[in-house]
Amino acid sequence: MNKTFTLMELAEIFEAKAVGDGHYCVARVATATEAKPGDLIFVESASEYKACAQAGAAIITKPVFAALELTGLTTHGFLCDEPRLLFLAASRLISAHDELSGFNFDTGYVASDAFVHCTARLAPGCVIHSAARIEPHAALYPGVVVEKGAIIGAGCIIRSNAVIGSNVKLGSLCEIGPGSVIGAEPQQFEAANGVWARQLNQTRVQLGKRVAVGANTVIESGAQRETLIEDDVLIGGQVYIAHDCLIKRGVLIIGQSGLASGVCIETGAALMGSVMVNVDINIGAGALVLATSGVTRDVPPGARVWGNPARPRNDALRKLRRGTGQQNK
């Protein structure tokens, strides 16, 4: 049987304004052309709004459509500034709860002083350590480990065998891919008496809302300060993010990329596949770093860079052409 969410439950997770009957139950997401009761529809026009209201489906849309309630149609749903983001998050959350609906948590471990909300779903093999918190409607797949003092926010999805380290804080609706480690020990080393030894400084990792992390990614805890990832960041698989990094809202990092310690990536920047960024580099807002680049100096806002070392794309292409011409002579 599919999991259903009431509008009140979703409103709490989304931090959005619910309209209509708060006890209305949502069972799936759909499009306006197939709307029926129990569906949640992302609405982008007045005609879609009216069609969903007539069909008895719930809607998620911008407040601009609120005035249409004056038509006399009964409308259930949400009004928010970023309905598409919340609609996608709702789709993944409902799907995850449906996938876990057949499991019974009978082969795992929850510490006596941990908190697991009654609406959270835990698959077999999960381990929840002391003082950890699992907030409402979180979904944990088989083999997930949540270490001491970590907080899993409302509606988070943690895929199989992921590890959430000590004191990590995940905002609502985050999704962590299978095998990923959030809050790994910082890789700080010092040489003494001819050997390398680990330094002991460690703070934590904090993720904002709706952060998505791909499979087998590692994000280190902070050392001198928190490792902080803001809202709506997308991180691909097999990415390594070292300690003390700051990744601001809306950043995209494609798979197999790596950030050394102290890197700051400003709002809306994008790193394509297999990009490597050196220590304490700043990548400006809206910048684009093309695949396989090695970033050794700051990237200005809005710049488009490529190469190793990364430089403005046109400069890099001219250098490549010159090099190719010399080889052909």
C-alpha positions as CSV (number, residue, x, y, z in Angstrom):
1,M,0.0,0.0,0.0
2,N,1.4,3.4,-0.9
3,K,2.3,5.8,1.8
4,T,0.1,8.9,2.0
5,F,1.1,12.3,3.4
6,T,-1.4,14.8,4.7
7,L,-1.0,18.4,3.6
8,M,-0.2,19.4,7.2
9,E,2.6,16.9,7.2
10,L,4.1,18.1,3.9
11,A,3.6,21.7,4.9
12,E,5.7,21.1,8.0
13,I,8.5,19.5,6.0
14,F,8.4,22.1,3.2
15,E,8.0,25.1,5.5
16,A,5.4,26.2,3.0
17,K,1.9,27.7,3.3
18,A,-0.9,25.0,3.0
19,V,-4.3,26.0,1.5
20,G,-7.5,24.0,1.8
21,D,-8.0,21.0,4.0
22,G,-4.9,20.2,6.0
23,H,-6.1,16.6,6.3
24,Y,-6.2,16.1,2.5
25,C,-4.0,13.0,1.7
26,V,-1.4,13.0,-1.1
27,A,-0.4,9.6,-2.4
28,R,1.6,10.4,-5.6
29,V,2.8,13.2,-7.8
30,A,1.4,13.6,-11.3
31,T,0.7,16.1,-14.2
32,A,-2.3,18.3,-14.7
33,T,-3.5,16.2,-17.6
34,E,-4.0,13.1,-15.4
35,A,-5.0,14.8,-12.2
36,K,-7.3,13.0,-9.8
37,P,-7.9,13.1,-6.0
38,G,-4.8,12.2,-4.0
39,D,-2.4,13.6,-6.6
40,L,0.0,16.5,-6.1
41,I,0.5,18.6,-9.2
42,F,3.1,21.3,-10.1
43,V,1.0,24.1,-11.5
44,E,2.4,26.8,-13.9
45,S,-0.7,28.3,-15.4
46,A,-4.2,29.4,-14.5
47,S,-5.7,26.7,-16.8
48,E,-3.7,24.0,-14.9
49,Y,-4.8,25.5,-11.6
50,K,-8.5,25.3,-12.5
51,A,-8.2,21.8,-14.0
52,C,-6.6,20.4,-10.8
53,A,-9.2,22.1,-8.6
54,Q,-12.0,20.6,-10.7
55,A,-10.4,17.2,-10.6
56,G,-10.0,17.3,-6.8
57,A,-6.2,17.1,-7.0
58,A,-3.8,19.1,-4.7
59,I,-1.6,21.7,-6.3
60,I,1.8,23.3,-5.5
61,T,2.3,26.7,-7.1
62,K,3.4,30.3,-6.6
63,P,1.3,32.7,-4.5
64,V,0.3,34.6,-7.7
65,F,-2.4,32.0,-8.3
66,A,-3.9,32.5,-4.9
67,A,-6.4,35.0,-6.3
68,L,-8.0,32.2,-8.3
69,E,-9.5,30.9,-5.1
70,L,-12.1,33.6,-5.6
71,T,-13.5,31.5,-8.5
72,G,-15.4,29.4,-6.0
73,L,-13.4,26.2,-6.8
74,T,-12.2,24.3,-3.8
75,T,-8.4,24.1,-3.8
76,H,-6.0,22.1,-1.7
77,G,-2.2,22.3,-1.8
78,F,0.7,24.7,-1.2
79,L,1.7,28.2,-2.1
80,C,5.5,28.9,-2.2
81,D,8.1,30.9,-4.0
82,E,9.9,27.8,-5.4
83,P,7.2,25.2,-6.2
84,R,9.2,23.2,-8.7
85,L,12.0,22.5,-6.1
86,L,9.5,21.3,-3.6
87,F,7.5,19.3,-6.1
88,L,10.7,17.4,-7.1
89,A,11.5,16.9,-3.4
90,A,8.0,15.6,-2.7
91,S,8.2,13.2,-5.6
92,R,11.4,11.6,-4.3
93,L,10.2,11.5,-0.7
94,I,6.9,9.8,-1.6
95,S,8.8,7.3,-3.8
96,A,11.3,6.5,-1.1
97,H,8.6,5.9,1.5
98,D,6.8,3.6,-0.9
99,E,10.1,1.6,-1.5
100,L,10.6,1.2,2.2
101,S,7.0,0.3,3.0
102,G,7.6,-3.4,2.9
103,F,10.5,-3.4,5.4
104,N,10.2,-4.0,9.1
105,F,12.9,-2.5,11.3
106,D,13.8,-5.8,13.1
107,T,17.6,-6.2,12.5
108,G,19.1,-2.9,13.4
109,Y,20.2,-0.9,16.4
110,V,19.0,2.3,18.0
111,A,20.8,3.6,21.1
112,S,18.6,4.2,24.1
113,D,19.1,7.9,24.1
114,A,18.7,8.4,20.3
115,F,15.5,9.9,19.0
116,V,13.7,8.4,16.0
117,H,10.4,10.1,15.1
118,C,7.5,7.7,14.8
119,T,6.9,8.7,11.1
120,A,10.5,8.0,10.0
121,R,11.1,4.8,8.0
122,L,14.2,2.7,8.9
123,A,15.1,-0.3,6.8
124,P,16.8,-3.4,8.3
125,G,20.5,-3.0,9.3
126,C,20.4,0.7,10.2
127,V,22.5,1.7,13.2
128,I,21.6,4.8,15.2
129,H,24.2,5.9,17.7
130,S,23.9,7.8,21.0
131,A,22.2,11.2,21.0
132,A,21.4,11.1,17.2
133,R,18.1,12.5,16.0
134,I,16.0,11.2,13.1
135,E,13.3,13.8,12.3
136,P,9.8,13.3,10.9
137,H,9.4,11.3,7.7
138,A,13.1,10.7,7.1
139,A,13.7,7.5,5.1
140,L,16.8,5.4,5.8
141,Y,17.6,2.5,3.5
142,P,19.4,-0.7,4.6
143,G,22.7,-0.5,6.3
144,V,22.7,3.3,7.0
145,V,24.9,4.3,10.0
146,V,24.1,7.5,11.9
147,E,26.8,8.3,14.4
148,K,26.8,10.1,17.7
149,G,24.9,13.4,17.9
150,A,24.1,13.6,14.2
151,I,20.8,15.1,13.1
152,I,18.8,13.8,10.1
153,G,16.3,16.5,9.1
154,A,12.7,16.1,8.2
155,G,12.1,14.2,4.9
156,C,15.7,13.3,4.3
157,I,16.5,10.3,2.2
158,I,19.6,8.3,3.2
159,R,20.4,5.6,0.7
160,S,21.9,2.1,1.5
161,N,25.2,1.9,3.4
162,A,25.7,5.7,3.7
163,V,27.4,6.9,6.9
164,I,26.4,10.2,8.6
165,G,29.3,11.1,10.9
166,S,29.3,12.5,14.4
167,N,27.5,15.8,15.0
168,V,26.7,16.2,11.3
169,K,23.5,18.2,10.7
170,L,21.4,17.6,7.6
171,G,18.6,20.1,6.7
172,S,15.2,19.0,5.6
173,L,14.7,17.0,2.3
174,C,18.4,16.2,1.8
175,E,19.2,13.1,-0.2
176,I,22.5,11.2,0.4
177,G,23.5,8.6,-2.1
178,P,24.5,5.0,-1.4
179,G,27.9,4.4,0.2
180,S,28.6,8.1,0.8
181,V,30.3,9.4,4.0
182,I,29.2,12.8,5.3
183,G,31.4,13.9,8.2
184,A,34.6,11.9,7.5
185,E,37.6,12.7,9.6
186,P,39.5,15.7,8.2
187,Q,42.6,14.7,6.3
188,Q,45.1,17.0,8.2
189,F,48.6,15.7,8.5
190,E,51.9,16.9,10.0
191,A,55.4,15.5,9.7
192,A,57.2,14.7,12.9
193,N,60.3,12.5,13.5
194,G,60.3,11.3,9.9
195,V,56.7,10.1,9.9
196,W,53.3,11.6,9.0
197,A,50.7,11.8,11.7
198,R,47.1,13.0,11.7
199,Q,46.1,16.2,13.5
200,L,43.1,15.9,15.8
201,N,41.2,19.1,15.1
202,Q,37.6,18.3,14.0
203,T,34.3,20.3,14.0
204,R,31.4,19.1,11.9
205,V,29.6,19.2,8.5
206,Q,26.3,21.1,8.1
207,L,24.1,20.7,5.0
208,G,21.2,23.1,4.3
209,K,17.9,22.2,2.8
210,R,17.4,20.0,-0.3
211,V,21.1,19.1,-0.7
212,A,21.6,16.1,-3.0
213,V,24.7,14.0,-2.7
214,G,25.5,11.2,-5.2
215,A,26.9,7.7,-4.5
216,N,30.2,7.1,-2.9
217,T,30.9,10.8,-2.2
218,V,33.0,11.8,0.8
219,I,32.6,15.2,2.7
220,E,35.0,15.8,5.5
221,S,34.2,17.4,8.8
222,G,35.6,20.8,9.4
223,A,38.9,21.4,11.1
224,Q,39.3,25.1,11.8
225,R,35.6,25.8,11.1
226,E,32.5,23.9,9.9
227,T,32.3,22.5,6.5
228,L,29.2,24.2,5.3
229,I,27.0,23.4,2.3
230,E,24.0,25.7,1.8
231,D,20.5,25.0,0.3
232,D,19.8,23.4,-3.0
233,V,23.3,22.2,-3.8
234,L,23.7,19.2,-6.2
235,I,26.8,17.1,-5.8
236,G,27.5,14.1,-8.0
237,G,28.9,10.7,-7.3
238,Q,32.5,10.0,-6.3
239,V,33.2,13.6,-5.3
240,Y,35.6,14.4,-2.5
241,I,35.1,17.6,-0.5
242,A,37.9,18.3,2.1
243,H,37.6,20.1,5.4
244,D,36.6,23.7,5.9
245,C,35.0,24.2,2.5
246,L,32.1,26.6,2.0
247,I,29.7,25.8,-0.9
248,K,26.9,28.3,-1.3
249,R,23.4,28.0,-2.5
250,G,22.5,26.4,-5.9
251,V,26.0,25.2,-6.7
252,L,26.4,22.1,-9.1
253,I,29.4,19.8,-8.7
254,I,29.5,16.9,-11.2
255,G,31.0,13.5,-10.4
256,Q,34.6,12.6,-9.8
257,S,35.5,16.1,-8.8
258,G,37.6,17.1,-5.8
259,L,37.9,20.1,-3.6
260,A,41.0,20.6,-1.4
261,S,40.6,22.3,2.1
262,G,39.3,25.8,2.5
263,V,37.7,26.1,-1.0
264,C,34.8,28.6,-1.3
265,I,32.3,28.2,-4.2
266,E,29.9,31.1,-4.6
267,T,26.2,30.9,-5.4
268,G,25.2,29.2,-8.7
269,A,28.7,28.2,-9.8
270,A,29.1,24.9,-11.6
271,L,32.0,22.4,-11.7
272,M,31.8,19.8,-14.5
273,G,33.2,16.3,-14.2
274,S,36.6,15.5,-12.9
275,V,37.5,19.1,-11.8
276,M,40.2,19.4,-9.2
277,V,40.4,22.6,-7.0
278,N,43.5,23.5,-5.0
279,V,43.6,24.7,-1.4
280,D,41.9,28.0,-0.4
281,I,40.6,28.8,-3.9
282,N,37.5,31.0,-4.4
283,I,35.2,30.3,-7.3
284,G,32.9,33.2,-8.0
285,A,29.2,33.3,-8.3
286,G,27.8,31.9,-11.6
287,A,31.3,30.7,-12.8
288,L,31.6,27.6,-14.9
289,V,34.6,25.3,-14.6
290,L,34.6,22.9,-17.5
291,A,35.4,19.2,-17.2
292,T,38.9,17.9,-16.3
293,S,40.1,21.3,-15.3
294,G,42.7,21.9,-12.6
295,V,41.9,25.1,-10.6
296,T,45.0,26.7,-9.1
297,R,43.9,30.3,-8.7
298,D,40.7,32.2,-8.0
299,V,37.9,32.1,-10.7
300,P,36.1,35.5,-11.1
301,P,32.3,35.6,-11.0
302,G,30.6,34.5,-14.2
303,A,33.9,33.3,-15.7
304,R,34.1,30.2,-18.0
305,V,37.4,28.4,-17.5
306,W,39.0,25.3,-18.7
307,G,42.4,23.5,-18.7
308,N,45.1,22.6,-16.3
309,P,45.8,25.1,-14.9
310,A,42.3,26.5,-15.6
311,R,42.2,29.8,-17.6
312,P,39.5,31.6,-19.5
313,R,38.1,29.1,-22.1
314,N,39.1,31.0,-25.2
315,D,42.7,31.5,-23.9
316,A,42.9,27.7,-23.1
317,L,41.7,26.8,-26.6
318,R,44.2,29.1,-28.2
319,K,47.0,27.6,-26.2
320,L,45.8,24.1,-27.1
321,R,45.7,25.0,-30.8
322,R,49.3,26.4,-30.6
323,G,50.5,23.3,-28.9
324,T,48.9,21.1,-31.5
325,G,50.3,23.1,-34.4
326,Q,53.8,22.8,-32.9
327,Q,53.5,19.1,-32.6
328,N,52.4,18.8,-36.2
329,K,55.4,20.6,-37.6
